[in-house]
Amino acid sequence: MTSAHTKHIEIRQRLLWLHIHPSLCSTPSFIIHSVQPIMDLHHQSNPVKTKQLHSFQVSPPAGSLDPSAASLPITFFDVMWLNSRPMRRLFFYDFPYPTLHFTQSTLPLLRRSLSLALHRFYPLAGSLVVPPPPQLPFLSFSPASDSVPLTIAEAESDVDYDGLVGNQPRDVRELHPLVPEMNPGKVRSEDGARLSPLLAVQVTVFPNRGLCIGVQFHHVAADGMAFHGFMKLWAALLRSAATGGDAGACDQLSLPADHLQHRGN
């Protein structure tokens, strides 16, 4: 191994260590972005009022992945995101049906299609593992235990849905109840490694008006383009199932299963 290569590894390890310790460096944080900035910081916000209906844990289909735990090294360009807050996104869809129709007809298809999408994007169901230095962080997924929390909520009937999806400026705090809560993570007792979840999903039903899919995801696992690829695959699988198509055939349009194994090279 050349001295230049050794020096490169040492520099990379130092950068990793600095980003693991937030007290030693500043990192960017992200919140939900409104269409326009908040015009009046003293304005009284009126958050959407919701009630939780169901809570699920969704994992890739049983037996679809190797039963042994899988790990993926993070790349050099992922380092800056280790201490960032989760990214938050909201997706609105027209849904002119009551909540009962959603829970009886749409929800089973939504859960099934999410499970199929996670088959191709399985690291999102896992965790970011940050062991004590000098070990390097990595993504970990175990088919036997890892899953994505899915929350189903209903908005109150007096919510101004048109105001939420319109193009006018709004107080971003009004949208916070539509974003799922993400488990803060834990410290593994046996080795002191910090484990953080990578994805949480919430579907909020606006009866006879629409649906909102809110997500939180860790940027170290997926950038905007990769995550939108996941959302597009999920939407395609759901649409295929809703129209009586072959969801398995649609799944073949996604990346090959071994693609992510080369992510750290």
Backbone hydrogen bonds, N-H to C=O, Kabsch-Sander energy under -0.5 kcal/mol:
donor,donor_aa,acceptor,acceptor_aa,energy
6,T,2,T,-2.2
7,K,3,S,-2.4
8,H,4,A,-2.0
9,I,5,H,-2.0
10,E,6,T,-2.1
11,I,7,K,-2.4
12,R,8,H,-2.3
13,Q,9,I,-2.3
14,R,10,E,-2.0
15,L,11,I,-2.3
16,L,12,R,-2.3
17,W,13,Q,-2.4
18,L,14,R,-2.4
19,H,15,L,-2.2
20,I,16,L,-1.4
21,H,17,W,-0.9
21,H,18,L,-0.6
24,L,21,H,-2.1
25,C,22,P,-0.6
34,S,32,I,-0.5
43,H,40,D,-1.9
45,S,43,H,-0.7
48,V,174,E,-2.2
50,T,48,V,-0.5
51,K,154,E,-2.1
53,L,152,I,-3.4
54,H,152,I,-1.7
56,F,150,L,-3.0
58,V,148,V,-2.9
64,S,61,P,-2.1
70,A,141,F,-3.6
72,L,139,L,-2.7
74,I,137,P,-0.8
78,D,75,T,-1.2
79,V,75,T,-0.5
79,V,76,F,-1.1
81,W,78,D,-1.7
82,L,79,V,-1.8
84,S,81,W,-1.1
87,M,217,F,-3.1
89,R,215,V,-1.9
91,F,213,I,-1.9
93,Y,211,L,-2.7
95,F,209,R,-1.9
97,Y,95,F,-1.8
102,F,98,P,-1.5
103,T,99,T,-2.6
104,Q,100,L,-2.1
105,S,101,H,-2.4
106,T,101,H,-1.0
106,T,102,F,-0.7
107,L,102,F,-3.2
109,L,105,S,-0.6
110,L,106,T,-2.6
111,R,107,L,-2.5
112,R,108,P,-2.0
113,S,109,L,-2.6
114,L,110,L,-2.0
115,S,111,R,-2.1
116,L,112,R,-2.0
117,A,113,S,-2.3
118,L,114,L,-2.2
119,H,115,S,-0.8
119,H,116,L,-0.5
120,R,116,L,-0.7
120,R,117,A,-0.9
121,F,117,A,-1.5
124,L,121,F,-1.8
125,A,122,Y,-1.7
126,G,123,P,-1.8
127,S,140,S,-2.7
128,L,196,S,-3.0
129,V,127,S,-0.6
129,V,138,F,-3.1
130,V,128,L,-0.6
130,V,194,R,-2.7
135,Q,132,P,-1.4
138,F,129,V,-2.0
139,L,72,L,-3.2
140,S,127,S,-2.8
141,F,70,A,-3.0
145,S,142,S,-1.5
146,D,142,S,-2.8
148,V,58,V,-3.3
150,L,56,F,-2.8
151,T,201,V,-2.4
152,I,54,H,-2.6
153,A,151,T,-0.5
153,A,203,V,-2.8
154,E,51,K,-2.4
155,A,205,V,-2.8
156,E,49,K,-2.4
159,V,156,E,-1.6
161,Y,159,V,-1.6
164,L,160,D,-1.4
165,V,161,Y,-1.9
166,G,162,D,-0.8
172,V,170,R,-0.6
174,E,171,D,-2.0
175,L,172,V,-1.6
176,H,173,R,-0.7
178,L,175,L,-2.1
179,V,176,H,-1.9
186,K,195,L,-2.1
188,R,186,K,-0.5
188,R,193,A,-3.5
191,D,188,R,-0.5
192,G,188,R,-2.4
194,R,130,V,-2.5
195,L,186,K,-3.4
195,L,193,A,-0.5
196,S,128,L,-2.1
198,L,126,G,-0.9
200,A,216,Q,-2.2
201,V,149,P,-2.4
202,Q,214,G,-2.8
203,V,151,T,-3.0
204,T,202,Q,-0.5
204,T,212,C,-2.9
205,V,153,A,-2.7
205,V,203,V,-0.5
206,F,210,G,-3.1
208,N,97,Y,-2.9
209,R,206,F,-2.6
210,G,206,F,-1.9
211,L,93,Y,-2.9
212,C,204,T,-2.2
213,I,91,F,-3.0
214,G,202,Q,-3.3
214,G,212,C,-0.7
215,V,89,R,-2.4
216,Q,200,A,-2.1
217,F,87,M,-1.8
218,H,198,L,-2.0
221,A,218,H,-1.8
222,A,218,H,-1.1
227,F,223,D,-2.6
228,H,224,G,-2.3
229,G,225,M,-1.6
230,F,226,A,-1.7
231,M,227,F,-2.4
232,K,228,H,-2.4
233,L,229,G,-2.1
234,W,230,F,-2.5
235,A,231,M,-2.6
236,A,232,K,-2.5
237,L,233,L,-2.6
238,L,234,W,-2.4
239,R,235,A,-2.6
240,S,236,A,-2.3
241,A,237,L,-2.2
242,A,238,L,-2.5
243,T,239,R,-1.5
244,G,241,A,-1.1
245,G,240,S,-3.3
247,A,245,G,-0.9
250,C,246,D,-1.7
251,D,247,A,-1.9
252,Q,248,G,-0.8
252,Q,249,A,-0.7
253,L,250,C,-1.8
254,S,251,D,-1.5
259,H,256,P,-1.9
261,Q,258,D,-0.8
262,H,259,H,-1.5
263,R,260,L,-1.4
265,N,262,H,-1.4
